[in-house]
Structure formats: C-alpha cells, structure tokens
Amino acid sequence: MFKKFVLLALISSVFLPFGVKAQTDNAIFKAEVVEVVKEVRKVDDKGQKTTQQILTLRGLENEWKNKEITFDSVALNIEIVGQKAYKVGDKVLVTPNLDETGKETFFITDYVRTGKLYFIIFFFFLVILAVARKQGLKAIIGLLATFIVLMKFIIPRILAGSDPIFISIVGSLVILTITIYLVHGLNAKSSTAVLGTLFSLIVTGILAIIFTNLTRLTGFAQEESVFLINLGERTLNIKGLLLAGMIIGALGVLDDIAVSQASIAEQIQKANPELPTGEIYKRAMRVGVDHVSSIVNTLVLAYAGASLPIMILFVVNNGDGLTFSQAINNEAIATEIVRTVAGSVGLILAVPITTFIAIKFFKRKGLPPTAEPKIHGNEHLA
C-alpha cells in the first residue's frame, strides 16, 4: 500500500502542468572573497554602524570561473550595515554592470547560503525520521509533493494569468489528496479529513473574499507586490494573489485539525458502537473545542510573528500620536487582521464540519445508532 502512495505522489509530480517558467538573470554568478583590500568603518548620528569595503573576488562559475574581479563599495558609495561586512572565504552572489562610461563594475547582491540551507533541511528531515520513522518518511514525501504542487502548478498557473483563488483551491485539493492519503492511508478517516478540510477551505476562501471587499484591501500593502504587477505573460491579479495566500496559509492548520477530529470521532465510535449519533458528536466536539482553542492562538501568534516588523512600527509611531484606530486602518495591519480572522473562523468551523462528516462515515461502517439500551419483559440483571 505504501508503495502505491509513493507512486501516486511521483505520478502527480510528473503530470502536473508546468505553466510558465520564471525568468532568471544569467548574469548573476557565484564568487569567493579572496582578499579584503580596504575597509572603512563609520558610525552615524544614531549609532548605526556601517562599513565600506574594497574586495578581491574570484569567480566560481560560468565565464567568470577563476577570474579575479574587484568589488569597490567605497567608489560605488555603498554602505554595508551592521554585521554584514564580508570576510575572506565568504561565498557571494555577484552581478556585473556597465556604468555611464562603459566601464564594467561589479555588485555583491547577497551571500551564497544554499549549502547551509540544504544542511538545515537535511537536519529537519533527520529529526522527523528519528522521531516518527515510517510515518515520518511518509510525511517527508508528502512535504515534497506539496512543494512540487506549489512550484509546478500553483505558481506557474498564477504567473500565466489564471485566477489565483481558483488555482489555489484546486492546488490545495491536490495537496490534500496526496498528503493525507499518503500519511494516513486510504481509509474512511482520511476521506473524512479531506472532505472536512476542503469544505472548511472553501468557507475560508469565501470569508476572505467578503472581508477583503468590506475592508477594500488592494494587496499592495507589501512592497514585493509592486514588482509582481507586470511579471509573467499577463498582468497578475494582486488582490487575487492576496486571497490565494490566505487560502494556502490556512491549509496546513486546517489539515491538522481535520485529521485530529476525524480520528477522535473514529475512536469514540470504535470504543462504543452503540452510542447514539448525537452523543458521539457531543463527545468529539468537547475534545475538538479544546484543540481549536490552542490552535487558534497558535495561528494568531504565527501571523503576529510574520508581521512583527509592522507591529514594531506601530509601537514606535504610537509615541508620535498615532491612535489604535489609525494603526489598524493601515492596509498592512488590516491585511493581517483579515488573514487571521478568515483563517481562524475557517479553522473553528472545521471542527463541527469534520465531526459531522466523520460520524456519517463511521456510522455506515459500524453498528446503527441506538437511542438507549432497552430491557424487555422477563429480562433482568443477574
């Protein structure tokens, strides 16, 4: 059975349409710092430390391989802030540029951190395997399938001009089908979790649309949105992209609570098949309410952590007379509020929705519900 699920994930990854490919800048290349020729340190009026450097770099790839070039942040008047000063042995990304006189200059755009990122990911997978073993392996395969769906279907189709909301829901359904059945098996519990998550996800999407229209959010609260306007084959729907992000962002938490609630309903039914449907529902909901209370707090903290710079900006500006009403009116903060509320409501509704579906599934498999045990005429307790 496990091999079939692995095969399903691989087949899905192969046949999902690529859509369009993102354009890459081939001029960017990797290089290594071989010498710090000069270093100038400064401190501004606010105590902010900056550094300017003249570096000798050695190219590591393409036509620049083994060639020495110079990065002169002094001449270019580029200040390196804080601890970002480069040292010998650092691997960096470099882009060439022609100045007004036609002379070729070089800019360091970032560190090369892919190797360390691969190590961190490997460590993450290792911990999963050490703790969860076979289930952990299934979870890793499901995670890779999720990444493939995002990179090969959802993002390319959005870049091609498709409706972000529709694509995100379809992509989420594909992710749900692969990951839940892969990790939890092809059974009634998994089917219940898929259906419960899907219905809750649709509710989240509808609420996100309603709340976004009510608050007149545009999707341009983040600076990155400006660079996406004319990216791809067509003009992107930035507002739709915002809604798609809300839907995909809620998917992981909805998945968790739907699977948990389906398991709870299943175990109650197995423990006492004679329980009436209403009693199973009440017992499952008691556990679900406790679970959802902690999950909602987790969801709020996750969004708060992602928007921490915005919250800090609010606190700083509050000292300048900015009121609470004015602060939440800012689109960046309003976006996070809408995202949090839409996701949390969808999450809360996932509990009764999944519980109801689970009971219907499991009651069909088990004994029919009964009201109360009946004692007939001459029967008595021994």
C-alpha positions as CSV (number, residue, x, y, z in Angstrom):
1,M,0.0,0.0,0.0
2,F,2.8,2.4,0.9
3,K,4.5,1.9,-2.5
4,K,1.2,2.8,-4.2
5,F,1.1,6.1,-2.3
6,V,4.7,6.9,-3.2
7,L,3.9,6.1,-6.9
8,L,0.8,8.4,-6.7
9,A,3.0,11.3,-5.4
10,L,5.6,10.7,-8.2
11,I,3.0,10.5,-10.9
12,S,1.3,13.6,-9.7
13,S,4.6,15.5,-9.7
14,V,5.3,14.4,-13.3
15,F,1.9,15.2,-14.8
16,L,1.1,18.5,-13.1
17,P,1.4,21.2,-15.8
18,F,4.5,23.4,-15.6
19,G,2.6,26.5,-16.9
20,V,5.2,29.2,-17.4
21,K,8.8,29.3,-16.3
22,A,10.1,32.2,-14.2
23,Q,12.7,34.2,-15.9
24,T,16.2,34.1,-14.4
25,D,19.1,36.5,-14.7
26,N,22.0,34.5,-16.1
27,A,24.4,37.4,-15.4
28,I,24.4,36.7,-11.7
29,F,27.3,34.4,-10.7
30,K,28.9,33.0,-7.6
31,A,32.3,34.2,-6.4
32,E,34.5,33.9,-3.3
33,V,36.1,36.7,-1.3
34,V,39.9,36.1,-1.5
35,E,41.2,39.4,-0.1
36,V,39.9,42.4,1.9
37,V,41.9,45.2,0.3
38,K,40.4,48.0,2.3
39,E,37.8,48.5,5.0
40,V,36.3,51.8,6.2
41,R,34.1,51.7,9.3
42,K,31.6,54.5,10.2
43,V,29.1,55.4,12.9
44,D,26.2,57.7,12.1
45,D,24.4,60.1,14.4
46,K,22.1,57.4,15.6
47,G,24.9,55.0,16.5
48,Q,24.3,52.8,13.4
49,K,27.5,51.1,12.3
50,T,28.2,50.9,8.6
51,T,31.2,49.5,6.6
52,Q,32.6,50.1,3.2
53,Q,35.0,47.6,1.6
54,I,37.2,47.0,-1.4
55,L,37.3,43.3,-2.0
56,T,39.1,41.0,-4.4
57,L,36.8,38.2,-5.6
58,R,37.4,35.0,-7.6
59,G,34.6,33.8,-9.9
60,L,33.4,30.3,-9.2
61,E,31.2,29.6,-12.3
62,N,30.4,30.3,-15.9
63,E,32.8,32.5,-17.8
64,W,33.9,34.1,-14.6
65,K,35.4,30.9,-13.2
66,N,38.8,31.5,-11.6
67,K,38.9,35.1,-12.8
68,E,39.7,37.8,-10.2
69,I,37.4,40.9,-10.1
70,T,37.0,43.8,-7.7
71,F,34.1,45.0,-5.7
72,D,34.6,48.6,-4.6
73,S,31.9,49.8,-2.3
74,V,33.9,52.9,-1.5
75,A,33.9,54.1,-5.1
76,L,30.2,53.0,-5.5
77,N,29.3,54.7,-2.2
78,I,27.6,51.5,-0.9
79,E,27.4,51.1,2.8
80,I,27.2,47.7,4.4
81,V,25.0,47.8,7.5
82,G,25.7,46.1,10.8
83,Q,27.4,42.7,10.7
84,K,27.2,42.2,7.0
85,A,30.8,43.1,6.3
86,Y,32.4,40.4,4.1
87,K,35.5,38.4,5.1
88,V,37.9,36.1,3.2
89,G,36.3,32.8,2.4
90,D,32.8,34.1,2.1
91,K,30.9,33.0,-1.0
92,V,28.7,35.7,-2.5
93,L,26.4,36.3,-5.5
94,V,27.8,39.0,-7.9
95,T,26.2,40.8,-10.8
96,P,28.1,42.8,-13.4
97,N,27.0,46.2,-14.6
98,L,28.2,48.8,-17.1
99,D,28.5,52.4,-15.7
100,E,27.9,55.6,-17.7
101,T,31.5,55.5,-19.2
102,G,31.1,51.9,-20.3
103,K,33.3,50.5,-17.6
104,E,32.3,47.2,-16.1
105,T,31.6,47.3,-12.3
106,F,30.5,44.5,-10.0
107,F,28.0,44.5,-7.2
108,I,27.6,41.9,-4.4
109,T,23.9,41.2,-4.2
110,D,23.9,38.6,-1.4
111,Y,25.6,35.7,0.4
112,V,25.5,32.2,-1.1
113,R,23.6,30.3,1.5
114,T,22.2,27.3,-0.4
115,G,24.7,24.8,1.0
116,K,23.8,25.7,4.6
117,L,20.1,25.7,3.8
118,Y,20.4,22.2,2.4
119,F,22.1,21.1,5.7
120,I,19.3,22.7,7.7
121,I,16.7,20.9,5.6
122,F,18.6,17.6,5.9
123,F,18.7,18.1,9.7
124,F,14.9,18.7,9.7
125,F,14.3,15.5,7.8
126,L,16.6,13.6,10.1
127,V,14.7,14.7,13.2
128,I,11.4,13.7,11.5
129,L,12.7,10.2,10.7
130,A,14.3,9.7,14.1
131,V,11.0,10.5,15.9
132,A,8.3,9.3,13.5
133,R,10.3,6.7,11.5
134,K,8.0,5.2,8.8
135,Q,5.3,7.8,9.3
136,G,8.0,10.4,9.2
137,L,9.1,9.2,5.8
138,K,5.6,9.4,4.5
139,A,5.3,12.9,5.9
140,I,8.6,13.9,4.2
141,I,7.3,12.5,0.9
142,G,4.0,14.4,1.4
143,L,6.0,17.6,2.1
144,L,8.0,17.2,-1.1
145,A,4.7,16.6,-3.0
146,T,3.4,19.8,-1.6
147,F,6.4,21.7,-2.7
148,I,6.1,20.2,-6.2
149,V,2.5,21.2,-6.5
150,L,3.3,24.8,-5.4
151,M,6.3,25.1,-7.8
152,K,4.9,23.2,-10.8
153,F,1.2,24.0,-10.7
154,I,0.0,26.8,-8.4
155,I,2.7,29.4,-9.0
156,P,3.2,28.8,-12.8
157,R,-0.6,28.9,-13.4
158,I,-0.9,32.2,-11.4
159,L,2.0,33.6,-13.5
160,A,0.2,32.6,-16.6
161,G,-2.7,34.7,-15.6
162,S,-5.1,32.2,-14.2
163,D,-7.5,33.1,-11.3
164,P,-5.3,32.8,-8.1
165,I,-8.3,31.9,-5.9
166,F,-9.5,29.0,-8.2
167,I,-5.9,27.8,-8.7
168,S,-5.1,27.9,-5.0
169,I,-8.2,25.8,-4.2
170,V,-7.5,23.3,-6.9
171,G,-3.9,23.0,-5.9
172,S,-4.9,22.7,-2.2
173,L,-7.2,19.8,-3.1
174,V,-4.3,18.1,-4.9
175,I,-2.0,18.6,-1.9
176,L,-4.7,17.4,0.5
177,T,-5.4,14.2,-1.5
178,I,-1.7,13.3,-1.8
179,T,-0.5,14.1,1.7
180,I,-3.5,12.9,3.8
181,Y,-3.9,9.6,1.9
182,L,-0.1,9.1,1.8
183,V,0.4,9.7,5.6
184,H,-2.8,8.2,7.0
185,G,-3.7,5.6,4.4
186,L,-6.7,5.0,2.1
187,N,-9.5,4.8,4.6
188,A,-12.6,6.5,5.9
189,K,-10.7,8.6,8.3
190,S,-8.5,10.1,5.5
191,S,-11.6,10.6,3.3
192,T,-13.3,12.4,6.1
193,A,-10.3,14.6,6.8
194,V,-10.0,15.5,3.1
195,L,-13.7,16.4,2.8
196,G,-13.7,18.3,6.1
197,T,-10.6,20.3,5.1
198,L,-11.9,21.0,1.6
199,F,-15.3,22.4,2.9
200,S,-13.5,24.5,5.6
201,L,-11.1,25.7,3.0
202,I,-13.9,26.9,0.7
203,V,-15.5,28.7,3.7
204,T,-12.2,30.3,4.5
205,G,-11.9,31.5,0.9
206,I,-15.4,32.9,0.8
207,L,-14.8,34.7,4.1
208,A,-11.5,36.1,2.8
209,I,-13.3,37.5,-0.3
210,I,-16.1,39.0,1.8
211,F,-13.7,40.6,4.4
212,T,-11.3,41.8,1.7
213,N,-14.1,43.5,-0.2
214,L,-15.5,45.0,3.0
215,T,-12.2,46.5,4.1
216,R,-11.2,47.4,0.5
217,L,-7.8,45.7,0.6
218,T,-5.8,46.0,-2.6
219,G,-3.0,43.6,-2.0
220,F,-0.3,46.3,-2.3
221,A,0.5,46.5,1.4
222,Q,3.7,44.6,0.8
223,E,6.4,46.2,-1.2
224,E,7.0,43.0,-3.2
225,S,3.6,43.3,-4.8
226,V,4.8,46.3,-6.9
227,F,7.4,44.1,-8.6
228,L,4.7,41.5,-9.5
229,I,2.4,43.8,-11.5
230,N,3.9,43.0,-14.9
231,L,5.5,39.7,-14.1
232,G,4.7,36.7,-16.3
233,E,2.8,36.5,-19.5
234,R,-0.1,38.6,-18.2
235,T,-0.7,41.2,-15.6
236,L,-1.1,39.5,-12.2
237,N,-4.3,39.9,-10.1
238,I,-2.6,41.2,-6.9
239,K,-5.8,41.2,-4.9
240,G,-6.5,37.6,-6.0
241,L,-2.9,36.8,-5.0
242,L,-3.6,38.1,-1.6
243,L,-6.7,35.9,-1.3
244,A,-4.8,32.9,-2.6
245,G,-2.1,33.4,0.1
246,M,-4.8,33.4,2.8
247,I,-6.3,30.1,1.5
248,I,-2.9,28.3,1.2
249,G,-1.8,29.7,4.5
250,A,-4.8,28.2,6.3
251,L,-4.4,24.8,4.6
252,G,-1.8,23.4,6.9
253,V,-3.7,24.1,10.1
254,L,-7.0,23.0,8.7
255,D,-5.4,19.8,7.6
256,D,-4.1,19.2,11.2
257,I,-7.4,19.8,12.9
258,A,-9.5,17.8,10.4
259,V,-7.3,14.7,10.7
260,S,-7.4,15.0,14.5
261,Q,-11.1,15.4,14.6
262,A,-11.7,12.5,12.3
263,S,-9.5,10.3,14.5
264,I,-11.4,11.4,17.6
265,A,-14.8,10.6,16.1
266,E,-13.5,7.2,14.8
267,Q,-12.1,6.2,18.2
268,I,-15.3,7.1,20.1
269,Q,-17.3,5.1,17.6
270,K,-15.0,2.1,17.9
271,A,-14.9,2.3,21.7
272,N,-18.7,2.2,21.9
273,P,-20.6,1.5,18.7
274,E,-23.9,1.6,20.5
275,L,-23.6,5.3,21.3
276,P,-26.2,7.4,19.5
277,T,-25.0,9.8,16.9
278,G,-25.8,12.9,19.0
279,E,-23.7,11.6,21.9
280,I,-20.7,10.8,19.6
281,Y,-21.0,14.3,18.2
282,K,-21.0,15.9,21.6
283,R,-18.0,13.9,22.9
284,A,-16.0,14.6,19.8
285,M,-16.8,18.3,19.9
286,R,-15.7,18.5,23.5
287,V,-12.2,17.4,22.5
288,G,-12.3,19.5,19.3
289,V,-13.2,22.7,21.2
290,D,-10.1,22.2,23.4
291,H,-7.9,21.6,20.4
292,V,-9.2,24.5,18.4
293,S,-8.7,26.9,21.3
294,S,-5.0,26.2,21.3
295,I,-4.7,26.1,17.5
296,V,-6.4,29.5,17.1
297,N,-3.9,31.0,19.5
298,T,-1.1,29.3,17.5
299,L,-2.5,30.7,14.3
300,V,-2.7,34.3,15.7
301,L,0.9,34.1,17.0
302,A,2.1,32.7,13.7
303,Y,0.6,35.7,11.8
304,A,1.9,38.1,14.5
305,G,5.4,36.7,14.2
306,A,5.3,37.1,10.4
307,S,4.1,40.7,10.8
308,L,6.4,41.6,13.7
309,P,8.2,44.5,11.9
310,I,4.8,46.1,11.2
311,M,3.8,45.7,14.9
312,I,7.1,47.3,16.0
313,L,6.5,50.2,13.6
314,F,3.0,50.6,15.2
315,V,4.5,50.8,18.7
316,V,7.2,53.3,17.5
317,N,4.6,55.5,15.7
318,N,2.2,55.3,18.7
319,G,4.6,57.6,20.6
320,D,4.1,60.2,17.9
321,G,0.3,60.4,18.5
322,L,-0.8,57.5,16.3
323,T,-4.0,56.1,17.7
324,F,-5.0,52.5,17.7
325,S,-7.8,53.2,15.2
326,Q,-5.3,54.9,12.8
327,A,-2.9,52.0,13.2
328,I,-5.3,49.2,12.3
329,N,-6.6,51.3,9.4
330,N,-3.1,50.8,7.8
331,E,-3.6,48.3,5.0
332,A,-0.6,46.2,6.0
333,I,-2.0,45.7,9.5
334,A,-5.6,45.4,8.2
335,T,-4.4,42.7,5.9
336,E,-3.0,40.6,8.7
337,I,-6.2,41.1,10.7
338,V,-8.4,39.9,7.8
339,R,-5.9,37.0,7.2
340,T,-6.1,36.0,10.9
341,V,-9.8,36.2,11.3
342,A,-10.7,34.4,8.0
343,G,-8.2,31.6,8.8
344,S,-9.4,31.3,12.4
345,V,-13.1,31.2,11.5
346,G,-12.4,28.5,8.9
347,L,-10.4,26.6,11.5
348,I,-13.2,26.8,14.1
349,L,-15.8,25.7,11.6
350,A,-13.6,22.8,10.5
351,V,-14.3,21.1,13.9
352,P,-18.1,20.7,13.5
353,I,-17.9,20.1,9.7
354,T,-15.3,17.3,10.0
355,T,-17.1,15.8,13.0
356,F,-20.4,15.7,11.2
357,I,-18.9,14.1,8.1
358,A,-16.9,11.6,10.2
359,I,-19.9,10.4,12.1
360,K,-21.8,9.8,8.9
361,F,-18.9,7.8,7.5
362,F,-18.2,5.7,10.6
363,K,-21.9,5.0,11.4
364,R,-22.2,3.5,7.9
365,K,-19.3,1.2,8.6
366,G,-20.3,0.3,12.2
367,L,-23.5,-0.6,14.1
368,P,-26.6,1.6,13.6
369,P,-27.1,4.3,16.2
370,T,-29.5,3.4,19.0
371,A,-31.3,5.7,21.5
372,E,-30.9,3.8,24.8
373,P,-30.5,0.1,25.7
374,K,-33.9,-1.5,26.2
375,I,-34.8,-4.1,28.8
376,H,-37.6,-6.5,27.6
377,G,-40.3,-8.2,29.6
378,N,-38.6,-11.0,31.6
379,E,-35.0,-9.9,31.2
380,H,-33.3,-8.9,34.4
381,L,-29.8,-8.4,35.7
382,A,-28.1,-11.4,37.1
